Amino acid sequence: MSYANLTLDLRSYDRETRRHHHDYHQLVLPVAGELEMSIAGREGQVASTRAAIVAAGEDHAFASSSDNRFIVADIPQALAPELERLPAFIPLDAALSQYVAFLQTELERAPAASHGRRQMLLLLIQLLTERYGADLRIDRRVQAARAWIDGHLDVSLTLEQLAGIAHLSARRLSALFKDCFGMTPQQYQLERRMQEAWALLETSDLSVQRIAERVGYGNLAAFSDRFRRHFGKSPRQVRH
C-alpha cells in the first residue's frame, strides 16, 4: 500500500465474524453502534469513546450485532510507524472525540472528496501520538533527529551530520531510529519528502519545480523519477 492509497471513509460491519490481516495500519473510530474486535489476541470493543488501532500485519477479527457506523482509516505503514507501538484499544478524550465528530461531518459532507484528507488524517495521528506518546519511550536524541528532518525537508544532510545533531554515532543513530520507527533516518527522510510533495501537489498552486525544491531536489528530472518510483505516478499525473 503506497501513500497514494491512503483512505479515510465511513463503513458499517455485519454480524458475521471476519478474520484477516493486511500490510497497512488501520484506525477504527466510533460513530454509532458497537464493534467487537480481536487484535493479535487482545479482545476489546469499539464503541462510544473507545477506538482501535490495528498495526500492519496483525491478525484481527471483527463482528457487530447491531446497526453501526465507524470512521476507518487505512494508513501506509511508512506514513505512521509509531502506530504499531500504541495500544490496540484506546480511550478517546473530549478533544479526540470532538475531532472524530469533525471527521464524520467532513466525510458526510463530501464523501467522494480526497482533497485535504491526508492532512486531516495526519493531524489525527499527531493527536493520538500526543495522547499516548509516553508509551513509545522514544529516545530524546532520536526525537531531535526526526524533528530536524521534519523541519528541513529541503536540506540534504549526510547521516554523519544528522548523527552530530543527535549527539550520537552514525551507527547508533541508525540502530535507535530503526528500532523506534522501523526505518533508517535516510528512509524516513525520503518518506517525509514524498509525503510533503504529494500534499503540495494536491493542495497548493506551486509549480512542480518549486515543490521539488521544497523537498530537497534541485533537479526536476531527479525529483520526478523518484516520485514516480515511490508512488507509481508522476507529479503531473497527481496534479491533474
Order of alpha helices (4+ residues) and beta strands (2+ residues): beta-beta-beta-beta-beta-beta-beta-beta-beta-alpha-alpha-alpha-alpha-alpha-alpha-alpha-alpha-alpha
